[in-house]
């Protein structure tokens, strides 16, 4: 068969998929090994004489199909092995990746077979993030979180408690927070240094009381035991009662109501301790030698007294030994220590108890409070009433 006849017979095979093998059959591929070309050419020539074009294609493609089938089977087996190896790891590899790894080089795939040291494919971003993660070393000491504030000692931490001293008489220990104590001192100093501020009351005979006093809302005259719009000794009008003081009083009364409902069996909480919004406050500053005699508070309006509206007392600074009792005899009185931040409330059945301050306990004010405010040694006391 001459070359022209040969070309006519094999013209249908000149497609891209088989072009390479056709050229081998014609002997036009110098890069093939001689022995391979010798084996293929007789096969192709013999097929051209005895077989049709379709049969010849099957003879050529058949071995390739079997080779691909074997490669796919091998890839599946290796895929199962790889999945078993990676089952206990967080990373995983896709079926497509493993299939591609098992394809032959004739399919233009890099031949990389799965092994026990499989590496997970990562994106550029993931690789950069992995590089940024510091690797801990056993010799590296890990620092504790930094606290910008000094740790509080057991002396700085105070527990809020409540004592029921009698029907309608409750002592809220350490009720006023530190910052509110600071604000109260600051406000009292501001008002006390202005018109109608602190002064030392006295009597007509020249005697002076052992405390400094300032009234808010209405003036209280110890000499006449009455309230007025202006002070007698300088005709100054008392400052107005600050709203923040009123809010703190109402909050303390609400808290007391909750305690009574929880711990005492009473039919009506308002009867045991009526609520009120104060309009009068007497601010007293007791030096270290300050004291108050045994007395009753019975100089508000009759309506206020009949309703037995409570007296609410704030203590700030040095502690005070407080006396109280149902009788005028001071020897039968009970005693309780009032400390900085305490709130004492007496109303209802205890509205008219006798009470007084026996002594101030020196150097008992919280040091941090003195450092923050510059409060002088002594006790600052605010008593609120509804006139």
For each residue, the residues with C-beta under 8 A, 3 or more apart:
1: 5 6 9 45 48
2: 5 6
3: 6 7
4: 7 8
5: 1 2 8 9
6: 1 2 3 9 10 26 48
7: 3 4 10 11
8: 4 5 11
9: 1 5 6 48 53
10: 6 7 13 14 22 25 26 44 48
11: 7 8 14
12: 53
13: 10 18 22 53 56 57
14: 10 11 18 19 22
15: 18 19
16: 19
17:
18: 13 14 15 21 22 57 60
19: 14 15 16 22 23
20: 23 24 29
21: 18 24 25 40 60
22: 10 13 14 18 19 25 26
23: 19 20 26 28 29
24: 20 21 27 28 29 32 36 37 40 41
25: 10 21 22 40 41 44
26: 6 10 22 23
27: 24 37 41
28: 23 24
29: 20 23 24 32 37
30:
31:
32: 24 29 36 37
33: 36 37
34: 37 38
35: 38 39
36: 24 32 33 39 40
37: 24 27 29 32 33 34 40 41
38: 34 35 41 42
39: 35 36 42 43
40: 21 24 25 36 37 43 44
41: 24 25 27 37 38 44 45
42: 38 39 45 46
43: 39 40 46 47 59
44: 10 25 40 41 47 48 56
45: 1 41 42 48 49
46: 42 43 49 50
47: 43 44 50 51 55 56 59
48: 1 6 9 10 44 45 51 56
49: 45 46
50: 46 47
51: 47 48 55 56 59
52: 55 56
53: 9 12 13 56 57
54: 57 58
55: 47 51 52 58 59
56: 13 44 47 48 51 52 53 59 60
57: 13 18 53 54 60 61
58: 54 55 61 62
59: 43 47 51 55 56 62
60: 18 21 56 57 63 64
61: 57 58 64 65
62: 58 59 65 66
63: 60 66 67
64: 60 61 67 68
65: 61 62 68 69
66: 62 63 69 70
67: 63 64 70 71 104
68: 64 65 71 72 104
69: 65 66 72 73
70: 66 67 73 74
71: 67 68 74 75 102 103 104
72: 68 69 75 76 99 102
73: 69 70 76 77
74: 70 71 77 78 102
75: 71 72 78 79 98 99 101 102 103
76: 72 73 79 80
77: 73 74 80 81
78: 74 75 81 82 98 101 102 113 114
79: 75 76 82 83 95 98 99 114
80: 76 77 83 84
81: 77 78 84 85 114
82: 78 79 85 86 93 98 114 118
83: 79 80 86 87
84: 80 81 87
85: 81 82 114 116 118
86: 82 83 89 91 92 93 118
87: 83 84
88:
89: 86 92
90:
91: 86 118 120
92: 86 89 120
93: 82 86 97 98 114 118 120 121
94: 97 98
95: 79 98 99
96: 99 100
97: 93 94 100 101 121
98: 75 78 79 82 93 94 95 101 102 114
99: 72 75 79 95 96 102 103
100: 96 97 103 109
101: 75 78 97 98 109 110 111 112 113 114
102: 71 72 74 75 78 98 99 111 113
103: 71 75 99 100 107 109 111
104: 67 68 71 107 109 111
105: 108 109 110 111
106:
107: 103 104
108: 105
109: 100 101 103 104 105
110: 101 105
111: 101 102 103 104 105
112: 101
113: 78 101 102
114: 78 79 81 82 85 93 98 101 118
115: 118
116: 85
117:
118: 82 85 86 91 93 114 115
119:
120: 91 92 93
121: 93 97
122: 126 127 130
123: 126 127
124: 127 128
125: 128 129
126: 122 123 129 130
127: 122 123 124 130 131
128: 124 125 131 132
129: 125 126 132 133
130: 122 126 127 133
131: 127 128
132: 128 129
133: 129 130
134:
135:
136: 140 142
137: 140
138:
139:
140: 136 137
141:
142: 136
143: 146
144:
145:
146: 143
147: 151
148:
149:
150:
151: 147
152: 156 157
153: 156 157
154: 157
155:
156: 152 153 368
157: 152 153 154
158: 173 174 341
159: 173 174
160: 172 173 174 175
161: 173 174
162: 170 171 172 173 256 259
163: 170 171 173 336
164: 169 170 259 263 264
165: 169 170 171 324 334 336 346 350
166: 169 346 349 350 353
167: 272 348 349 350
168: 272 273 308 310 345 346 347 348 349 350 351
169: 164 165 166 324 344 345 346 347 350 353
170: 162 163 164 165 256 259 260 273 344 345 346
171: 162 163 165 336 338 342 343 344 345
172: 160 162 175 252 255 256 342 343 344 345
173: 158 159 160 161 162 163 339 341 342
174: 158 159 160 161 339 341 342
175: 160 172 252 255 341 342 343
176: 180 181 184 248 314 316 341 342 343
177: 180 181 341
178: 181 182 341 366 368 369
179: 182 183
180: 176 177 183 184 248
181: 176 177 178 184 185 316 340 341 369
182: 178 179 185 186 369 372 373
183: 179 180 186 187 244
184: 176 180 181 187 188 245 314 316 380 382
185: 181 182 188 189 316 369 373 375 380
186: 182 183 189 190 373
187: 183 184 190 191 242 244 245
188: 184 185 191 192 214 283 380 382
189: 185 186 192 193
190: 186 187 193 194
191: 187 188 194 196 197 214 216 239 242
192: 188 189 197 198 214 283
193: 189 190 197 198
194: 190 191 197 239
195: 236 237 239
196: 191 214 215 219 231 236 237 238 239
197: 191 192 193 194 214 239
198: 192 193 212 213 214 283 285
199: 212 213 214 231 233 234
200: 208 209 211 212 213
201: 208 209 211 213 222 223
202: 206 207 208 209 223
203: 206 207 222 223
204: 223
205:
206: 202 203
207: 202 203
208: 200 201 202
209: 200 201 202 213 222
210: 286 287 289 290 291 292
211: 200 201 284 285 286 287 290 292
212: 198 199 200 284 285 287
213: 198 199 200 201 209 220 222 282 283 284 285
214: 188 191 192 196 197 198 199 238 239 282 283
215: 196 218 219 220 231 238 280 281 282 283
216: 191 238 239 240 241 242 245 280 281 282 283
217: 238 240 241 278 279 280 281 387
218: 215 227 228 229 238 279 280 387
219: 196 215 227 228 229 230 231 237 238
220: 213 215 226 227 280 282 299
221: 224 225 226 227 228 231 232
222: 201 203 209 213 225
223: 201 202 203 204 232
224: 221 232
225: 221 222 299
226: 220 221 299
227: 218 219 220 221 280 299 300 387
228: 218 219 221 231 232
229: 218 219 237
230: 219 235 236 237 238
231: 196 199 215 219 221 228 234 235 236 237 238
232: 221 223 224 228 235
233: 199
234: 199 231
235: 230 231 232
236: 195 196 230 231
237: 195 196 219 229 230 231
238: 196 214 215 216 217 218 219 230 231
239: 191 194 195 196 197 214 216
240: 216 217
241: 216 217 245 246 278 279 280 281
242: 187 191 216 245 246
243: 246 247
244: 183 187 247 248
245: 184 187 216 241 242 248 249 278 281 382 384
246: 241 242 243 249 250 277 278
247: 243 244 250 251
248: 176 180 244 245 251 252 314
249: 245 246 252 253 277 278 312 384
250: 246 247 253 254 275 277
251: 247 248 254 255
252: 172 175 248 249 255 256 312 343 345
253: 249 250 256 257 273 275 276 310 312 345
254: 250 251 257 258 275
255: 172 175 251 252 258 259
256: 162 170 172 252 253 259 260 273 345
257: 253 254 260 261 269 273 275
258: 254 255 261 262
259: 162 164 170 255 256 262 263
260: 170 256 257 263 264 266 269 272 273
261: 257 258 264 266 269
262: 258 259
263: 164 259 260
264: 164 260 261 272
265:
266: 260 261 269 271 272
267: 271
268: 271 272
269: 257 260 261 266 272 273
270: 273 274 275
271: 266 267 268 274 348
272: 167 168 260 264 266 268 269 348 349
273: 168 170 253 256 257 260 269 270 310 345 347 348
274: 270 271 307 308 309 310 347 348
275: 250 253 254 257 270
276: 253 304 307 309 310 347 386
277: 246 249 250 386
278: 217 241 245 246 249 281 312 384 385 386
279: 217 218 241 385 386 387
280: 215 216 217 218 220 227 241 300 384 385 386 387
281: 215 216 217 241 245 278 382 383 384 385
282: 213 214 215 216 220 382 383 385
283: 188 192 198 213 214 215 216 380 381 382
284: 211 212 213 290 292 380 381 382 383
285: 198 211 212 213 290 376 378 379 380 381
286: 210 211 290 291 292 318 320 357 360 378 379 381
287: 210 211 212 290 360 376 377 378
288: 318 360 362 377 378
289: 210 360
290: 210 211 284 285 286 287 357 360 378 379
291: 210 286 356 357 358 359 360
292: 210 211 284 286 295 356 357
293: 356
294: 323 328 330 333 354 355 356
295: 292 354 355 356
296: 352 353 354 355
297: 300 311 351 352 385
298: 305 352
299: 220 225 226 227
300: 227 280 297 304 305 309 385 386 387
301: 304 305 387
302: 305 306
303: 306 307
304: 276 300 301 307 309 385 386 387
305: 298 300 301 302 308 309 351 352
306: 302 303
307: 274 276 303 304
308: 168 274 305 347 348 349 351
309: 274 276 300 304 305 347 351 385 386
310: 168 253 273 274 276 345 346 347 348 351
311: 297 345 346 347 351 383 384 385
312: 249 252 253 278 343 344 345 383 384 385
313: 338 343 344 345 381 382 383 384
314: 176 184 248 342 343 381 382 383 384
315: 319 320 338 339 340 341 342 343 344 379 380 381
316: 176 181 184 185 340 341 369 375 379 380 381 382
317: 340 365 369 375 378 379 380
318: 286 288 340 360 361 362 363 364 365 377 378 379
319: 315 337 338 339 340 360 361 364 365 379
320: 286 315 337 338 357 358 359 360 361 379 381
321: 335 337 338 357 358 359 360 361
322: 335 336 337 338 344 355 356 357 358
323: 294 330 333 334 335 355 356 357 358
324: 165 169 333 334 336 346 353 354 355
325: 329 330 332 333 334 353 354 355
326: 353 354
327: 332 333 354
328: 294 354
329: 325 332 333
330: 294 323 325 333 354 356
331:
332: 325 327 329
333: 294 323 324 325 327 329 330 354 356
334: 165 323 324 325
335: 321 322 323 358
336: 163 165 171 322 324
337: 319 320 321 322 361
338: 171 313 315 319 320 321 322 342 344
339: 173 174 315 319 342 364
340: 181 315 316 317 318 319 364 365 366 369
341: 158 173 174 175 176 177 178 181 315 316
342: 171 172 173 174 175 176 314 315 338 339
343: 171 172 175 176 252 312 313 314 315
344: 169 170 171 172 312 313 315 322 338
345: 168 169 170 171 172 252 253 256 273 310 311 312 313
346: 165 166 168 169 170 310 311 324 350 351 353 355
347: 168 169 273 274 276 308 309 310 311 350 351
348: 167 168 271 272 273 274 308 310 351
349: 166 167 168 272 308
350: 165 166 167 168 169 346 347 353
351: 168 297 305 308 309 310 311 346 347 348
352: 296 297 298 305
353: 166 169 296 324 325 326 346 350
354: 294 295 296 324 325 326 327 328 330 333
355: 294 295 296 322 323 324 325 346
356: 291 292 293 294 295 322 323 330 333
357: 286 290 291 292 320 321 322 323 360
358: 291 320 321 322 323 335
359: 291 320 321
360: 286 287 288 289 290 291 318 319 320 321 357 378 379
361: 318 319 320 321 337 364
362: 288 318 377
363: 318 377
364: 318 319 339 340 361
365: 317 318 319 340 369 370 375 377
366: 178 340 369 370
367: 370 371
368: 156 178 371 372
369: 178 181 182 185 316 317 340 365 366 372 373 375
370: 365 366 367 373 374 375
371: 367 368 374
372: 182 368 369
373: 182 185 186 369 370
374: 370 371
375: 185 316 317 365 369 370 378 380
376: 285 287
377: 287 288 318 362 363 365
378: 285 286 287 288 290 317 318 360 375
379: 285 286 290 315 316 317 318 319 320 360
380: 184 185 188 283 284 285 315 316 317 375
381: 283 284 285 286 313 314 315 316 320
382: 184 188 245 281 282 283 284 313 314 316
383: 281 282 284 311 312 313 314
384: 245 249 278 280 281 311 312 313 314
385: 278 279 280 281 282 297 300 304 309 311 312
386: 276 277 278 279 280 300 304 309
387: 217 218 227 279 280 300 301 304
